[in-house]
């Protein structure tokens, strides 16, 4: 499951970057609608969850190794 999470995390980072760039482009043209302003938030929250999972995973594995020893 870890390679799948890493791949999702990478694609989410591309989606997040694209929405942020689009946000700046639309803001340069005038006042954007609220949905454009908040468009980066869903990928950002998903990035947070996948990133936290990848961060915590090695510590959980160390804990399991210590318990089995």
C-alpha positions in Angstrom: 0.0 0.0 0.0 2.9 2.4 0.6 3.9 2.7 -3.1 0.3 3.5 -3.9 0.1 6.2 -1.2 3.4 7.7 -2.5 2.0 7.9 -6.0 -1.3 9.5 -4.8 0.8 12.0 -2.8 2.8 12.9 -5.9 -0.3 13.4 -8.1 -2.0 15.4 -5.3 1.0 17.7 -5.2 0.7 18.3 -8.9 -3.0 19.0 -8.6 -2.4 21.4 -5.6 0.3 23.3 -7.5 -1.9 23.6 -10.6 -4.8 25.0 -8.5 -2.5 27.5 -6.8 -1.1 28.7 -10.1 -4.6 28.9 -11.6 -5.7 30.9 -8.5 -2.9 33.5 -9.1 -3.8 33.7 -12.8 -7.5 34.3 -12.2 -6.7 36.8 -9.5 -4.5 38.8 -12.0 -7.6 39.0 -14.2 -9.9 40.4 -11.5 -11.8 39.3 -8.4 -12.2 35.5 -8.6 -15.4 33.6 -7.5 -15.1 31.9 -4.1 -14.8 28.4 -5.6 -11.6 29.5 -7.3 -10.2 30.8 -4.1 -11.0 27.6 -2.2 -10.1 25.2 -4.9 -6.5 24.4 -3.5 -7.9 23.3 -0.2 -9.2 19.8 -1.0 -5.8 18.7 -2.5 -4.0 20.4 0.4 -6.0 18.4 3.0 -5.5 15.1 1.1 -1.7 16.0 0.9 -1.7 16.5 4.7 -3.2 13.1 5.3 -1.0 11.2 2.9 2.1 13.1 4.1 1.3 12.4 7.8 0.8 8.7 6.9 4.2 8.5 5.2 5.8 10.4 8.1 4.3 8.1 10.8 4.7 4.8 9.0 8.5 4.3 9.9 7.8 5.0 13.6 5.0 2.5 13.7 7.2 -0.1 12.0 9.9 0.4 14.7 7.3 0.0 17.4 6.1 -3.3 16.0 9.7 -4.5 15.7 10.4 -3.6 19.4 7.2 -5.4 20.5 8.0 -8.6 18.7 11.6 -8.7 20.1 
